């Protein structure tokens, strides 16, 4: 009788990667599977279709998981996720909730597990060098915070469940998690949705006074958080089921720690069910 087939995808550049973890994961898979190991590289990014496997196991961080779920994975496949990134925010909220990720966000088909954001601080998710993350863990982001603490000016018209918001924003965030940037601020989070929209309006100036002006909205958002919808002069935080975004210019978004520059200036965000079973096998915090 032929063995079932398993694909093991490993990101050796993840912030908490350890060689010994590979053997632990292989043992957990079991001898009943014929194992194929694939290490994340520029080559693997060209793989668009994953089929012929009964089980797909991935070891990496938020970005690794994001790249995987955006591949064409055969329906019904079981995908098992071992978080070994620096923050592992995609997994953190779900380990205590049955360890299954059933619903994710979709921006015109571009999937994300916990966040899609653009503006102030969001490049932190993809600009920090992996060597620094492996050496300094979460502290690797601190050195970059000052550089990314700046006013962005993103003109946008956003419609959330029929209600329109229009302005120039320093931060636009769509969050499907209780936490982001390491801060557990979204007390409205419920597994499976709805997602929440966070916007922080940009001040008129982008210099020193502009940085002073955005300090208080950011402090209010990430240190105080939200247990209910908030509609302030500068900060908006509201749950939604369907979102239409119209940008005044091309913007690079951060999706689960991955830079996304191919979204059109008009796109729709919804919650979508995954066609495969995605199980969080454990969580390691950096």
Kinemage of the C-alpha trace (Angstrom):
@kinemage 1
@onewidth
@group {chain A} dominant
@subgroup {mainchain}
@vectorlist {calphas} color= white
{ca unk a 1} P 0.000 0.000 0.000
{ca unk a 2} L 1.472 3.348 -1.056
{ca unk a 3} L 2.107 6.020 1.535
{ca unk a 4} L 0.229 9.274 1.731
{ca unk a 5} L 2.222 12.290 0.539
{ca unk a 6} L 3.290 15.307 2.582
{ca unk a 7} L 4.952 18.541 1.453
{ca unk a 8} L 7.004 20.270 4.154
{ca unk a 9} L 7.741 23.948 3.412
{ca unk a 10} L 10.417 25.517 5.633
{ca unk a 11} L 11.533 29.139 5.783
{ca unk a 12} L 15.101 29.144 7.116
{ca unk a 13} L 15.015 32.958 7.163
{ca unk a 14} L 12.183 33.171 9.714
{ca unk a 15} L 12.969 35.117 12.885
{ca unk a 16} L 12.770 32.111 15.221
{ca unk a 17} L 14.061 29.446 12.825
{ca unk a 18} L 16.146 26.710 14.461
{ca unk a 19} L 17.671 23.729 12.688
{ca unk a 20} L 16.517 21.403 15.468
{ca unk a 21} L 12.899 22.372 14.893
{ca unk a 22} L 12.971 20.700 11.489
{ca unk a 23} L 13.508 17.270 13.042
{ca unk a 24} L 10.775 17.919 15.607
{ca unk a 25} L 8.316 18.787 12.854
{ca unk a 26} L 9.311 15.774 10.756
{ca unk a 27} L 8.707 13.469 13.724
{ca unk a 28} L 5.300 15.034 14.318
{ca unk a 29} L 4.302 14.303 10.721
{ca unk a 30} L 4.823 10.581 11.201
{ca unk a 31} L 6.124 7.674 9.129
{ca unk a 32} L 2.835 7.144 7.296
{ca unk a 33} L 3.735 10.012 4.937
{ca unk a 34} L 6.192 10.119 2.074
{ca unk a 35} L 7.912 13.438 2.759
{ca unk a 36} L 9.045 16.098 0.300
{ca unk a 37} L 10.925 19.052 1.824
{ca unk a 38} L 10.924 22.442 0.134
{ca unk a 39} L 12.922 25.397 1.478
{ca unk a 40} L 11.580 28.885 0.848
{ca unk a 41} L 13.598 30.737 -1.802
{ca unk a 42} L 13.098 32.873 -4.886
{ca unk a 43} L 12.497 29.615 -6.759
{ca unk a 44} L 9.625 28.490 -4.564
{ca unk a 45} L 7.917 31.877 -5.042
{ca unk a 46} L 7.325 30.848 -8.652
{ca unk a 47} L 5.282 27.808 -7.552
{ca unk a 48} L 1.638 28.740 -8.059
{ca unk a 49} L -0.118 25.347 -7.794
{ca unk a 50} L 0.241 22.869 -4.918
{ca unk a 51} L -1.460 19.544 -5.575
{ca unk a 52} L -0.880 15.831 -5.189
{ca unk a 53} L -0.290 16.040 -1.434
{ca unk a 54} L -2.519 14.784 1.355
{ca unk a 55} L -0.837 17.112 3.841
{ca unk a 56} L 1.071 20.382 3.499
{ca unk a 57} L 3.131 21.499 6.497
{ca unk a 58} L 4.624 24.994 6.632
{ca unk a 59} L 7.167 26.329 9.118
{ca unk a 60} L 7.788 30.077 9.017
{ca unk a 61} L 6.364 33.415 10.044
{ca unk a 62} L 3.342 35.487 9.103
{ca unk a 63} L 4.748 36.315 5.675
{ca unk a 64} L 5.528 32.664 4.903
{ca unk a 65} L 1.967 31.684 5.730
{ca unk a 66} L 0.645 34.544 3.621
{ca unk a 67} L 2.622 33.434 0.575
{ca unk a 68} L 1.374 29.873 1.046
{ca unk a 69} L -2.344 30.643 1.313
{ca unk a 70} L -2.059 32.747 -1.848
{ca unk a 71} L -0.931 29.690 -3.789
{ca unk a 72} L -3.502 27.535 -5.554
{ca unk a 73} L -3.805 24.695 -3.029
{ca unk a 74} L -5.976 21.739 -4.005
{ca unk a 75} L -9.361 21.781 -2.287
{ca unk a 76} L -9.633 19.519 0.746
{ca unk a 77} L -5.896 19.487 1.481
{ca unk a 78} L -4.946 19.722 5.139
{ca unk a 79} L -2.440 22.512 5.786
{ca unk a 80} L -0.590 22.469 9.099
{ca unk a 81} L 1.175 25.649 10.253
{ca unk a 82} L 4.129 25.733 12.670
{ca unk a 83} L 4.816 29.422 13.465
{ca unk a 84} L 8.528 30.212 13.669
{ca unk a 85} L 8.472 33.920 12.870
{ca unk a 86} L 9.358 36.866 15.062
{ca unk a 87} L 5.880 37.910 16.218
{ca unk a 88} L 3.588 35.208 14.761
{ca unk a 89} L 0.544 37.458 14.979
{ca unk a 90} L -1.328 35.405 12.410
{ca unk a 91} L -1.294 32.418 14.769
{ca unk a 92} L -1.344 33.992 18.214
{ca unk a 93} L -5.064 34.634 18.448
{ca unk a 94} L -6.156 31.257 17.191
{ca unk a 95} L -4.109 28.772 19.196
{ca unk a 96} L -6.556 29.090 22.048
{ca unk a 97} L -9.581 28.944 19.749
{ca unk a 98} L -9.509 25.427 18.355
{ca unk a 99} L -6.306 25.900 16.369
{ca unk a 100} L -8.181 26.228 13.075
{ca unk a 101} L -8.068 29.208 10.706
{ca unk a 102} L -11.250 28.937 8.692
{ca unk a 103} L -11.810 32.482 7.398
{ca unk a 104} L -9.376 35.078 6.076
{ca unk a 105} L -9.591 38.457 4.403
{ca unk a 106} L -9.666 38.851 0.647
{ca unk a 107} L -8.724 42.040 -1.210
{ca unk a 108} L -9.958 41.259 -4.720
{ca unk a 109} L -8.674 37.693 -4.277
{ca unk a 110} L -5.404 38.651 -2.556
{ca unk a 111} L -5.708 36.787 0.768
{ca unk a 112} L -4.435 37.897 4.174
{ca unk a 113} L -4.830 36.200 7.542
{ca unk a 114} L -4.732 39.093 9.988
{ca unk a 115} L -3.884 42.505 8.485
{ca unk a 116} L -3.815 44.578 5.329
{ca unk a 117} L -2.460 48.062 5.989
{ca unk a 118} L -0.739 51.054 4.438
{ca unk a 119} L 0.827 54.171 5.902
{ca unk a 120} L 2.709 55.024 9.086
{ca unk a 121} L 4.764 52.155 10.545
{ca unk a 122} L 3.360 49.548 8.127
{ca unk a 123} L 6.674 49.023 6.216
{ca unk a 124} L 8.048 47.592 9.477
{ca unk a 125} L 6.402 44.350 8.449
{ca unk a 126} L 8.629 43.853 5.403
{ca unk a 127} L 11.730 46.093 5.547
{ca unk a 128} L 13.561 44.695 8.587
{ca unk a 129} L 16.432 42.401 7.588
{ca unk a 130} L 15.886 38.740 8.495
{ca unk a 131} L 19.391 38.458 9.975
{ca unk a 132} L 18.538 41.166 12.489
{ca unk a 133} L 15.260 39.429 13.341
{ca unk a 134} L 17.025 36.123 13.914
{ca unk a 135} L 19.586 37.802 16.155
{ca unk a 136} L 17.505 40.374 18.041
{ca unk a 137} L 13.971 38.890 17.653
{ca unk a 138} L 11.210 41.483 18.204
{ca unk a 139} L 13.793 44.089 19.228
{ca unk a 140} L 14.961 44.188 15.605
{ca unk a 141} L 11.933 46.308 14.763
{ca unk a 142} L 12.733 48.986 17.346
{ca unk a 143} L 15.690 50.435 15.449
{ca unk a 144} L 13.449 51.018 12.433
{ca unk a 145} L 10.534 52.576 14.350
{ca unk a 146} L 11.983 56.101 14.354
{ca unk a 147} L 12.551 56.031 10.594
{ca unk a 148} L 8.993 54.846 9.944
{ca unk a 149} L 7.479 57.347 12.380
{ca unk a 150} L 6.370 59.843 9.776
{ca unk a 151} L 3.211 61.338 8.346
{ca unk a 152} L 1.856 59.633 5.252
{ca unk a 153} L -0.719 61.264 3.011
{ca unk a 154} L -2.982 58.668 1.397
{ca unk a 155} L -6.074 60.145 -0.286
{ca unk a 156} L -8.877 57.590 -0.133
{ca unk a 157} L -12.610 57.081 -0.285
{ca unk a 158} L -13.690 54.051 1.747
{ca unk a 159} L -17.178 52.590 1.979
{ca unk a 160} L -17.808 50.153 4.855
{ca unk a 161} L -21.166 48.351 4.669
{ca unk a 162} L -22.641 51.301 2.780
{ca unk a 163} L -21.215 54.071 4.996
{ca unk a 164} L -18.720 56.326 3.240
{ca unk a 165} L -15.507 57.761 4.718
{ca unk a 166} L -13.390 60.173 2.716
{ca unk a 167} L -10.164 61.998 3.482
{ca unk a 168} L -6.367 61.939 3.506
{ca unk a 169} L -4.974 59.320 5.877
{ca unk a 170} L -1.635 58.581 7.501
{ca unk a 171} L -2.808 55.029 8.273
{ca unk a 172} L -5.378 52.728 6.699
{ca unk a 173} L -5.662 49.318 8.350
{ca unk a 174} L -7.975 46.372 7.809
{ca unk a 175} L -7.532 44.022 10.742
{ca unk a 176} L -8.749 40.470 11.310
{ca unk a 177} L -7.002 39.912 14.641
{ca unk a 178} L -6.958 41.272 18.191
{ca unk a 179} L -3.404 42.505 17.711
{ca unk a 180} L -1.015 44.205 15.315
{ca unk a 181} L 2.374 45.922 15.713
{ca unk a 182} L 2.610 43.786 18.863
{ca unk a 183} L -0.283 45.662 20.488
{ca unk a 184} L -3.473 43.854 21.525
{ca unk a 185} L -5.843 46.733 20.813
{ca unk a 186} L -8.785 45.205 18.926
{ca unk a 187} L -11.118 43.954 21.649
{ca unk a 188} L -13.891 43.642 19.070
{ca unk a 189} L -12.176 40.713 17.349
{ca unk a 190} L -14.259 37.579 16.776
{ca unk a 191} L -12.846 34.580 14.916
{ca unk a 192} L -14.489 34.335 11.499
{ca unk a 193} L -15.331 38.036 11.264
{ca unk a 194} L -16.416 40.683 10.875
{ca unk a 195} L -13.137 42.429 10.207
{ca unk a 196} L -12.497 45.973 11.399
{ca unk a 197} L -11.456 49.136 9.590
{ca unk a 198} L -9.040 51.535 11.267
{ca unk a 199} L -8.212 54.921 9.745
{ca unk a 200} L -6.127 57.755 11.178
{ca unk a 201} L -6.381 61.053 9.333
{ca unk a 202} L -3.215 62.848 8.283
{ca unk a 203} L -2.517 66.298 9.726
{ca unk a 204} L -1.932 69.241 7.399
{ca unk a 205} L 1.818 69.260 7.951
{ca unk a 206} L 4.257 66.378 7.479
{ca unk a 207} L 7.167 67.829 9.440
{ca unk a 208} L 7.922 67.815 13.167
{ca unk a 209} L 4.543 69.281 14.086
{ca unk a 210} L 2.868 66.604 11.983
{ca unk a 211} L 4.680 63.886 13.928
{ca unk a 212} L 3.545 65.498 17.162
{ca unk a 213} L -0.027 65.624 15.856
{ca unk a 214} L -0.193 61.897 15.046
{ca unk a 215} L 1.370 60.806 18.345
{ca unk a 216} L -1.862 61.118 20.301
{ca unk a 217} L -4.130 59.306 17.782
{ca unk a 218} L -1.610 56.441 17.614
{ca unk a 219} L -1.320 56.331 21.404
{ca unk a 220} L -5.103 56.300 21.756
{ca unk a 221} L -5.418 53.513 19.193
{ca unk a 222} L -2.690 51.086 20.170
{ca unk a 223} L -2.346 51.655 23.913
{ca unk a 224} L -6.015 52.196 24.811
{ca unk a 225} L -7.645 50.075 22.094
{ca unk a 226} L -11.275 49.635 21.126
{ca unk a 227} L -14.057 47.605 22.708
{ca unk a 228} L -16.721 49.226 20.534
{ca unk a 229} L -16.897 51.249 17.300
{ca unk a 230} L -15.235 54.654 17.444
{ca unk a 231} L -15.928 57.621 15.182
{ca unk a 232} L -13.666 60.521 16.130
{ca unk a 233} L -12.411 63.566 14.287
{ca unk a 234} L -9.088 61.846 13.548
{ca unk a 235} L -9.575 58.144 14.310
{ca unk a 236} L -12.255 55.810 12.962
{ca unk a 237} L -12.579 52.184 14.062
{ca unk a 238} L -15.541 50.156 12.869
{ca unk a 239} L -16.427 46.529 12.090
{ca unk a 240} L -17.589 45.671 8.587
{ca unk a 241} L -18.585 42.768 6.372
{ca unk a 242} L -17.787 44.373 3.028
{ca unk a 243} L -15.414 47.212 2.227
{ca unk a 244} L -14.824 49.209 -0.951
{ca unk a 245} L -11.551 51.132 -1.163
{ca unk a 246} L -10.813 53.804 -3.759
{ca unk a 247} L -7.322 55.301 -3.527
{ca unk a 248} L -6.167 58.580 -5.017
{ca unk a 249} L -2.797 57.074 -5.932
{ca unk a 250} L -0.931 53.757 -6.015
{ca unk a 251} L -0.002 52.563 -2.519
{ca unk a 252} L 2.153 49.720 -1.199
{ca unk a 253} L 0.267 47.711 1.407
{ca unk a 254} L 1.572 45.341 4.048
{ca unk a 255} L -0.330 42.037 4.046
{ca unk a 256} L 0.713 39.865 7.013
{ca unk a 257} L 4.266 41.200 6.754
{ca unk a 258} L 4.474 40.945 2.973
{ca unk a 259} L 4.809 44.010 0.729
{ca unk a 260} L 1.899 44.174 -1.737
{ca unk a 261} L 2.189 46.731 -4.523
{ca unk a 262} L -0.065 45.124 -7.136
{ca unk a 263} L -3.452 46.034 -5.665
{ca unk a 264} L -5.362 48.330 -8.000
{ca unk a 265} L -6.430 51.779 -6.825
{ca unk a 266} L -9.948 50.411 -6.418
{ca unk a 267} L -10.527 47.097 -4.625
{ca unk a 268} L -13.066 45.297 -2.467
{ca unk a 269} L -12.360 43.551 0.852
{ca unk a 270} L -14.473 40.679 2.189
{ca unk a 271} L -14.168 37.728 4.554
{ca unk a 272} L -13.722 34.467 2.671
{ca unk a 273} L -13.678 30.794 3.651
{ca unk a 274} L -10.535 28.855 2.816
{ca unk a 275} L -11.034 25.876 0.469
{ca unk a 276} L -8.557 23.850 2.544
{ca unk a 277} L -8.252 23.099 6.258
{ca unk a 278} L -5.621 25.290 7.924
{ca unk a 279} L -4.528 24.174 11.386
{ca unk a 280} L -2.153 26.059 13.698
{ca unk a 281} L 0.042 23.314 15.129
{ca unk a 282} L 1.748 25.489 17.754
{ca unk a 283} L 2.883 28.988 18.520
{ca unk a 284} L 6.314 30.416 19.259
{ca unk a 285} L 6.554 34.026 20.318
{ca unk a 286} L 9.702 36.045 19.696
